[in-house]
Amino acid sequence: MADQKTSLPIFSRAASKPVSVSKDTSANAVGNPIYAQLSDGVDKLDLVVINSAYGATPVTLPVAGKYEATPTTYDDGDAVPILLDANGRLQISNADEDNAHVSGDSGMHALVVRKDLSTGALSSNVDTDGDYASILQDGFGSLYVTQVDQNGKANTETSPMYVQVVDSNVSALEIVDYDTAAAVAADATSNHDYEVTATKTLKVHKIEASASGAMKIEAQAGPVASLATKIVGFTSMANPNFIYDFAGILEIPDTGTGTLRLIRTNRDDDAMDVYSTVSGYEV
């Protein structure tokens, strides 16, 4: 068998210990991998080889996008890659809903909808009452707001806004309730009650009380049948005024005839007049 010296040696191993070999039949190793093709029978799985563009070799599976100087036009239903710009940033196309945007605008456009107040329809031109339009900024990056007249047109000297001047309480929510009692006897009391308007909640802003001498002021709140004390204060001849600011955190609903009660007790030796004010608003 003169040819045996030039033949490859026969390598044998127990059947229970098979050896995986690479494409050139050498033993499989880190530096000598097996090549495999992943396919569903029609399409092959395409894996991108990591290159120097990623910098240091990543330790996780990277998700790559695709840069196309001339973007491909795809058909409906196509699976398409995520597009990147020339610097590797996510590419977002410029909005051009109705040619209202200036060519070359960059970034993501936020759109608002303007309607024709008379018809409710959207027109094809944002200058004619309504359509999709960009939110604009001024030269300082602040939101640009244009004042408009009663017809939705830009406010000018010849197209003024109408302003109505009223002398009544516009909101009907503000509460300033004053009460006084004359000649309250020593050690006697006088109540100043404010009953919350039906379906409303009173947010107490401030209570104030005054007398010429010593007086105790106790503020109670809740359903009229189960009022609970919230604050107690005192006045004297040297300090005849008592003020407490709740800043709206004391809320009294109308449930069970919701009431704020100020109990004014004369702690002086003689009869005196007492005064108090409740201020707040109802919502």
Secondary structure, 3 states (H helix, E strand, C coil): CHHHHHCCCCCCCCCCCCCCECCCCCECECCECCCCCCECCCCECCCCCCCHHHCCCCCCCCCCCEECCCCCCCCCCCCCCCEECCCCCECCCCCCCCCCCCCCCCCCCCEEECCCCCCCCCCCCHHHCCCEEECCECCCCCECCCCECCCCCECECCECCCCCCCCCCCCCCEEEEEEEEEEECCCCEEEEEEECCCCCEEEEEEEEEEECCCEEEEEEEEEHHHCEEEEEEEECCCCCEEEEEEEEEEEEECCCCEEEEEEEEECCCCCEEEEEEEEEEEC
